[in-house]
Amino acid sequence: MNLTQALDELCDCEYPASIEDIKNRCENVTIELQDGSETTPGEMLDLLDDPPETFESSDDLHNTLMSLAPQGSVGRANYDDRGANHTNRQQQSF
C-alpha cells in the first residue's frame, strides 16, 4: 500500500486520537515507499522528537505523516508540469 492509500485508511479513525490509538489501529498497515523499502505509520510517528498527545483531526495526522515521509515517497522531487520556461514568461497586458 502506498502512503496516500495508508493515510486514507488511517483517516477513518475517530478523533481526537492518541499516537498509541493510531499505532494499535494500524499495526498491520505497511507502507511501500518508492525505493521499494517499507515502513509503518507507527515507525513514522516514532520519528517525532516532541509528539503531540493527540491528533485532533485526520488532517492533523495526514499533515504530520506527510512531513515525516522520506523525500521519494510523496512524488518526484522538483516535479513541475508547467514546462521548463514557466519562470521566464513575460507578463502580457490585455
C-alpha positions in Angstrom: 0.0 0.0 0.0 1.4 3.4 -0.8 1.5 6.4 1.5 -1.7 8.0 0.2 -3.7 4.8 0.5 -2.4 4.2 4.0 -3.4 7.7 5.0 -6.8 7.3 3.6 -7.3 4.2 5.7 -5.9 5.9 8.7 -8.1 8.9 8.4 -11.1 6.6 9.3 -10.1 6.7 12.9 -12.2 8.5 15.5 -10.6 11.8 16.5 -9.1 13.1 18.7 -6.8 10.0 18.6 -3.6 9.4 20.5 -0.4 8.1 18.9 -1.0 4.8 20.7 -4.5 4.6 19.3 -3.2 5.1 15.8 -0.4 2.6 16.2 -2.8 0.0 17.5 -5.4 0.6 14.8 -2.8 0.5 12.1 -0.3 -2.1 13.3 -0.9 -4.2 10.2 -0.6 -1.3 7.7 2.6 -1.4 5.7 3.5 1.5 3.5 5.7 0.8 0.5 8.0 3.6 -0.5 9.1 4.4 -4.0 12.6 3.0 -3.4 11.0 -0.4 -2.5 11.5 -0.1 1.2 8.6 -0.5 3.7 7.6 1.3 6.8 4.6 1.6 9.1 2.7 4.6 10.4 3.9 3.7 13.9 7.5 3.7 12.7 7.0 7.1 11.1 5.4 8.5 14.2 8.3 7.2 16.3 10.5 9.7 14.4 8.8 12.7 16.2 11.0 14.4 18.7 8.1 16.0 20.6 4.9 14.1 19.7 1.5 15.6 20.4 -0.6 13.9 23.0 -3.5 13.6 20.4 -4.2 14.3 16.8 -7.3 16.4 16.7 -8.4 15.5 13.1 -7.5 13.4 10.1 -5.9 16.4 8.5 -3.7 16.8 11.6 -2.5 13.2 11.3 -2.2 13.5 7.5 0.0 16.6 7.7 2.2 15.1 10.3 2.8 11.8 8.4 3.4 13.7 5.1 6.0 15.8 6.9 7.7 12.6 8.2 7.7 10.8 4.8 11.0 10.3 3.1 11.6 12.6 0.2 10.9 10.0 -2.5 7.7 8.7 -1.1 5.3 11.5 -2.0 6.2 12.1 -5.6 9.0 13.2 -7.8 11.3 15.9 -6.4 11.1 19.2 -8.1 8.4 18.0 -10.5 6.8 20.7 -12.5 4.1 20.2 -15.0 4.2 23.7 -16.3 7.2 23.2 -18.5 10.8 24.4 -18.2 10.2 28.0 -19.2 7.3 29.0 -16.9 9.5 31.3 -14.9 10.9 33.1 -18.0 7.5 34.3 -19.2 6.9 37.9 -19.8 3.7 39.3 -18.5 1.2 40.3 -21.1 -1.2 43.2 -20.8 -4.6 42.8 -22.3 
